[in-house]
Every structure is written in C-alpha cells, then in structure tokens.
Amino acid sequence: MKKRPVHVQVVQHLAPGGIETMSLDLKQFANAEVEVHIVSLEGSKAEMIARWPRLASISESLHFLEKPQGVAPKTVWRLFRLLLRLRASLVHTHHIGPLLYGGFAARLAGVQQIIHTEHDAWHLENNKHQRLMRHSVKLFRPTVVADAQLVARKLEEKVSCAAPRIIHNGINTQRFIPGDQRLARKALALPRDKWLVGCAARLQDVKGHDVLLDALFRLPRQVHVVLAGTGPAESALRQQVMDLNLSGRVHFLGHLDDMPSFYQALDVFCLASHHEGMPLSPLEAQACGAPVVLSDVGACSETVCPATGLLFPAGDSAALGRALERQRKQAPGISPRDFVVRARDVRRMIRNYQSLTSGI
C-alpha cells in the first residue's frame, strides 16, 4: 500500500498570530490523502498549548525544536532528523528564519519539494534580509509564494530570482459568520449601548494600539475601544489609558479563543499597525459583518472591502479619528462579508496551494 504524502510546515513559533493561524488552516483543510505536520522552531509543546489551547486537539502532529536565541546549527540537525523520521515529501516554510533552517534540513533529507511563503514586504528593506533571501532561493530552490500583490512586487524588486506566485491568504468563512451583537456583547461582558471599536492583535508597539487610543481621545464618549490580545506593551497602554482619562472606555480582554463572538460584538474593526504583511484579522472581522478601518501599510489595502472599509496614513491619530467618525455616521448598508466570501475564503487558498503540490 502506497504511503500517504507527508507535508511538513515550518514556522518560527506557534503563538497565536496570522502566519500560525494560516498554518493550522492549511492542516485542517488539507486533502484527506495528505498527512500534515507543523514544526515550530521555537518553544515547547507544553508552553505553546498552554498559551493557545486550540493546539491541544492536534498535538500529535505538532513538533517543537526549542531553538535558542541566535544562530543555532543544532536546530538544522534536529529538523533534518525529524524530516527523515516523518519521511517528508514536501516542506513548506513561512518567513525567512524557517526558510533558512527548513531549507537546509529539507535538502539534506532529500525532500522532493520546498514551498516558501513570504508574508511580509517591509523586512526586505533590510539589506541583510535581502542577501539571505537571495542566497536561500538560489541554494534551496523553493517554489516561492507571495501572500499579496504588494509582497510579490517587493520580492521581484529586491529578490529578482524568487519569481513569486501570488496566493492570497484566506480565512474560514464558515467559522467567521455574522451573529447576534447583543448576545456577543453579553458573553464578553461588554457594554450594550456603546459604539465599539475593536482590535485583535498582539499588544506590541508595531501594532499601533497607542495611535488608536490617541484617536479615541478625540471621539465622543459614546465610543469605546475593545482590545483582544496580550503582549509586552500592555502596561504602557494601560498607563496611556489613565493619562488620557479614558478609564471605562477601553476594555482589555486578553487572549480569546472565541474570536467570532469578538468580531460579532463590534461596530467596526480597527488595525492601526505601523507595519503589516497581509493580516488575517480584518478578513475575519469582515466575514462576521464588521466594516474595517486600517492603516495603509503592507498589504492592508488588499484585505479591505472597497465598498465598506477605510484606510488612513499610519501613525496619524487625527486621520484615524476622522475615519472612525465617518464609519460611525455611515448608515448600515452593504455587508463586507460578501467580499471575503468571494475573494478571500480559505478553501480558495487551499486549492491554489494544492495546485503547487499535485502528486507530492
């Protein structure tokens, strides 16, 4: 009996995030004839499952190499031995670090095909990253995928040998659906009579939560902000809330597993990042019926429903305030869900990746 093909994805870490969610979706929606494993270079299984309980149900397919900080040649050796043990036929890497470790290990193990998905464009402005990408593409010969048109253009400009194909990220539109806003707010203990602006992102400086809070200061007291996520910037953001006298108008929810309810509770979703690739959270929010206001960075413009969403210049809290006020005064109309279902559904993404791996 012929053994099933074994596809192995390699990510930097398996903490909650867009790349990591995509890797889980690629496993969940894979062809039943393919065995899929996910390797995290960093972290341990117990640590990551504690931080992200969703991983528990697929723990047998997860592998953690506990890579230390800095360059770690032993991690290549450990990954090489794992690929041999799994009899991997394909390795799929996400971002530059996993490409370096996964590319070396895959070629040493004689893996038939390497796919590399590039999720960000901004890091390619770094000359060291450009050189690493060029050398990696020439040495490992992966099939390079860009998850957005902007990322593809940057690769063509900075790493001309990459010859990227574009496969847009997608989300599960059967999980992220519209719901009863009143019930969602009740479940999350959120006020039912306020206009809620929500953001789901790791609490770190690059995500621009401070810009959102500055914008909130300019808006009527009827407007509240709801933050889902944890991270190193939380204490500074809580201090900013106090300094701006916004206590009672900003709700820190921490890590959430029930993200559909979060999006269903909102009037609008906002991501004020200073840098982005192609974020998934705006797609999830729009699939749940919430319009979005995003900073015009990375490939954010490729995630916005053109009929309902708005963009603003990154870092400009005044412009963000005006965009949110415009959304607040906009009469209900077209749902952004139609845009996501039509153009950014995960099943479409899976079919496009499958076209690259036929028979492997």
Secondary structure, DSSP 8 states (H G I E B T S, - for coil): -----EEEEEES--SSSHHHHHHHHHHHTS-TTSEEEEEESSS-HHHHHHH-GGGGGGGGGEEE----SS--HHHHHHHHHHHHHHT-SEEEEESHHHHHHHHHHHHHTT-SEEEEEE--SGGGGSHHHHHHHHHHHHHH--EEEESSHHHHHHHHHH-GGG--EE----B-TTTS----HHHHHHHTT--SSSEEEEEES-SSGGG-HHHHHHHHHTS-TTEEEEEE---TTHHHHHHHHHHTT-TTTEEEEES-S-HHHHHHT-SEEEE--SS-SS-SHHHHHHHTT--EEEES-TTGGGTS-TTT-EEE-TT-HHHHHHHHHHHHHS-S-S-THHHHHHH-BHHHHHHHHHTTSTT-
